[in-house]
């Protein structure tokens, strides 16, 4: 299965998700869309992770401190 890539239109803000193996970069508003930079690790917003306050976004709570 191919990885997904997200492109953003800098003019209108539209987002397009496509397979990385597809050829060509999508266009929107008559301009070429820009590949979105996704964060590497974000804190989940679920109740399970609500006990982790502040700290590193990648902290999984197993450090013991």
C-alpha distances in whole Angstrom, upper triangle without the diagonal:
4,7,9,13,16,19,23,26,28,31,30,27,25,21,18,15,12,9,10,10,12,16,18,19,20,24,26,30,30,29,25,23,23,20,20,21,20,22,21,22,24,26,25,28,28,31,30,30,33,35,34,36,36,35,31,28,27,29,28,32,32,35,38,39
4,6,9,13,16,19,22,25,28,27,25,22,19,16,12,9,6,6,6,9,12,15,16,17,21,23,27,27,25,22,20,19,16,17,18,17,20,19,21,23,25,25,27,28,32,30,30,33,35,34,35,35,34,30,27,26,29,28,32,32,34,38,39
4,7,10,13,17,20,23,25,25,22,20,16,14,10,9,6,6,8,10,13,15,15,16,20,22,25,26,24,20,18,17,13,14,14,13,16,15,17,19,22,22,24,25,29,28,27,30,32,30,32,31,30,27,24,22,26,25,29,30,32,35,36
4,7,10,13,17,19,22,21,18,16,13,10,6,6,5,6,9,10,13,14,13,13,17,18,22,23,21,18,15,14,11,11,13,12,15,15,17,18,21,21,23,24,28,27,26,29,31,30,31,30,30,26,23,22,26,26,29,30,32,36,36
4,7,10,13,16,19,18,16,14,10,8,6,5,6,6,9,10,12,12,10,11,14,16,19,20,18,15,12,10,7,8,10,10,13,14,17,18,21,21,23,25,29,28,27,29,32,30,31,30,29,26,23,22,26,26,30,31,33,36,37
4,7,10,13,16,15,12,10,7,6,4,6,9,9,13,12,14,13,10,10,12,13,17,18,16,13,10,9,6,6,8,9,12,14,16,17,20,20,22,24,28,28,26,28,31,29,30,29,28,25,22,22,26,27,30,32,33,36,37
4,7,10,12,12,10,8,6,5,6,8,11,11,14,13,13,12,8,8,9,10,13,14,12,9,6,5,4,5,9,11,14,17,19,20,23,23,24,27,30,31,29,31,34,32,32,30,30,27,24,25,29,30,33,35,36,39,39
4,6,9,9,6,6,5,7,9,11,15,15,18,16,17,14,11,9,9,9,11,13,11,9,5,5,6,6,10,11,15,18,20,20,23,23,24,27,30,31,30,31,34,32,32,30,30,27,24,26,29,30,34,36,37,40,40
4,5,6,5,5,7,8,12,14,17,17,20,18,18,15,11,9,8,6,8,10,8,8,5,6,9,9,13,15,18,21,24,23,26,27,27,30,33,34,33,34,37,35,35,33,33,31,28,29,33,34,37,39,40,43,43
4,6,6,8,10,12,15,17,20,20,23,21,21,17,14,12,11,9,9,11,9,9,7,7,10,10,13,16,18,22,24,24,27,27,28,31,34,35,33,34,37,35,34,32,32,30,27,29,33,34,37,40,40,43,43
4,6,8,11,14,17,19,22,23,25,23,22,19,16,14,11,8,7,10,8,10,9,10,14,14,17,19,22,25,27,27,29,30,30,33,36,38,36,36,39,37,37,34,35,33,30,32,36,37,40,43,44,46,46
4,6,9,12,16,18,22,22,25,23,23,20,16,14,12,8,7,11,11,12,10,12,15,14,17,19,22,25,27,26,28,28,28,31,34,36,34,34,38,36,35,34,35,33,30,32,35,36,39,42,43,46,45
4,6,10,13,16,20,20,23,21,22,19,16,13,12,9,10,13,12,12,10,10,12,11,14,15,18,21,23,22,24,24,24,27,30,32,30,31,34,32,32,30,31,29,26,28,31,33,35,38,39,42,41
4,7,10,13,17,18,21,19,20,17,14,11,10,8,10,13,12,12,9,11,12,11,15,16,19,22,23,22,25,24,24,27,30,32,30,31,35,33,33,32,32,30,27,29,32,33,36,38,40,42,42
4,7,10,14,15,18,16,17,16,12,10,11,10,12,15,13,12,9,10,10,9,12,13,16,19,20,20,22,22,22,25,28,29,28,29,33,31,31,30,30,28,25,26,29,30,33,36,37,40,40
4,6,10,12,14,13,14,13,10,8,10,10,13,15,14,12,9,10,10,10,13,14,17,19,21,21,24,23,24,26,30,31,29,31,34,33,33,32,32,30,26,27,30,31,34,36,38,41,41
4,7,9,12,11,13,13,11,10,12,13,17,18,17,14,11,12,10,10,13,12,16,17,19,20,22,22,23,24,28,29,28,30,33,31,32,31,31,28,25,25,28,29,32,34,36,39,39
4,6,9,7,10,10,9,9,12,14,18,18,17,14,12,13,11,12,14,14,18,19,21,22,25,24,26,27,31,31,30,32,35,34,35,34,34,31,27,27,30,30,34,35,37,40,41
4,5,6,9,11,11,11,15,17,21,21,20,17,15,15,12,14,16,15,19,19,21,23,26,25,27,28,32,31,31,33,36,34,36,35,34,31,28,27,30,30,34,35,37,40,41
4,6,8,10,10,12,15,18,22,21,19,16,14,14,11,13,14,15,18,18,21,22,26,26,28,29,33,32,31,34,36,34,36,34,33,30,27,26,30,30,34,34,36,39,40
4,6,9,11,13,17,20,23,23,21,17,16,16,14,16,18,18,21,21,24,26,29,29,31,33,36,36,35,37,40,38,39,38,37,33,31,29,33,33,37,37,39,42,43
4,7,8,10,14,17,20,20,18,15,14,15,14,16,18,19,23,23,26,27,31,30,32,34,37,37,36,39,41,39,41,40,39,35,32,31,35,35,39,40,41,45,46
4,7,9,12,16,19,18,17,13,14,15,14,17,19,21,24,25,28,30,33,33,35,36,40,40,39,41,44,42,43,41,40,37,34,34,37,38,41,42,44,47,48
4,6,9,13,16,15,13,10,10,12,12,15,18,20,24,25,28,29,33,33,35,37,40,40,39,41,44,42,42,41,40,37,34,34,37,38,42,43,44,48,48
4,7,10,13,12,10,7,7,8,9,12,15,17,21,22,26,27,30,30,32,34,38,38,37,39,41,39,40,38,37,34,31,31,35,36,40,41,42,46,46
4,7,10,10,9,6,6,9,10,12,16,18,22,24,26,27,30,30,31,33,37,38,36,38,41,39,40,38,38,35,32,32,36,37,40,42,43,46,47
4,7,6,5,4,5,9,11,14,17,20,23,26,28,29,32,32,33,35,39,40,38,40,43,41,41,39,39,36,33,34,38,39,42,44,45,49,48
4,5,6,6,6,10,13,14,18,20,24,26,29,28,31,31,32,34,38,39,38,38,42,40,40,38,39,36,33,34,38,39,42,44,46,49,48
4,6,8,9,12,15,17,20,23,26,29,31,31,34,34,34,36,40,41,40,40,44,42,42,40,40,38,35,37,40,41,45,47,48,51,50
4,7,9,13,16,18,21,24,28,30,33,33,36,36,36,39,43,44,42,43,46,45,44,42,43,40,37,38,42,43,47,49,50,53,52
4,6,9,13,15,18,21,25,27,30,30,34,34,35,37,41,42,40,41,44,42,42,40,40,37,35,36,39,41,44,46,47,50,50
4,7,10,13,16,19,22,25,27,28,31,32,33,36,39,40,38,40,43,40,40,38,38,35,32,33,37,38,42,44,44,48,47
4,7,9,12,15,19,21,24,24,28,28,29,32,36,36,35,36,39,37,37,35,34,32,29,30,33,35,38,40,41,44,44
4,6,9,12,16,18,21,22,25,26,27,30,34,34,32,34,36,34,34,32,31,28,26,27,30,32,35,37,38,41,41
4,7,9,13,15,18,19,23,24,25,28,32,32,30,31,34,32,32,30,29,26,23,24,27,29,32,34,35,38,38
4,6,10,12,15,16,19,20,22,24,28,28,26,28,30,28,28,26,26,23,20,21,24,26,29,31,32,35,35
4,7,9,12,13,17,18,20,23,27,27,24,26,28,26,26,23,23,20,17,18,21,23,26,28,29,32,32
4,6,9,10,14,15,17,20,23,23,21,22,25,22,23,21,20,17,14,15,18,20,23,25,26,29,29
4,6,7,11,13,15,18,21,21,18,20,22,19,19,17,16,13,10,11,15,16,20,22,22,25,25
4,7,10,13,16,18,21,20,17,20,21,18,19,17,16,12,10,9,13,14,18,19,20,23,23
4,7,9,12,15,18,17,14,16,18,15,16,14,13,10,7,6,10,11,14,16,17,20,20
4,6,9,12,15,14,11,13,15,13,13,12,12,9,6,7,10,11,14,16,18,20,20
4,6,9,11,11,8,9,11,9,10,10,10,9,5,6,8,9,11,14,16,18,18
4,6,9,8,6,8,11,10,12,12,13,12,9,10,11,10,12,15,18,19,20
4,7,8,7,7,11,10,12,13,15,14,11,13,13,13,14,18,20,21,21
4,5,6,7,10,11,13,15,17,16,14,14,15,13,14,17,20,21,22
4,5,5,8,10,12,15,17,17,15,16,15,14,14,17,20,20,20
4,6,7,9,12,15,16,16,14,14,13,11,11,14,17,17,18
4,5,6,9,11,12,13,11,11,10,8,9,12,14,15,16
4,5,7,10,12,14,12,13,12,11,11,14,16,16,16
4,6,10,12,13,13,14,11,10,9,12,14,13,13
4,7,8,10,9,10,8,8,7,10,11,12,11
4,6,9,10,12,10,11,10,13,13,14,12
4,7,8,11,9,12,11,14,14,15,13
4,6,8,7,10,10,13,12,13,11
4,5,5,9,10,12,11,14,13
4,6,8,10,13,13,16,15
4,6,9,11,11,15,15
4,6,8,8,11,11
4,6,8,10,11
4,6,7,8
4,6,8
4,6
4
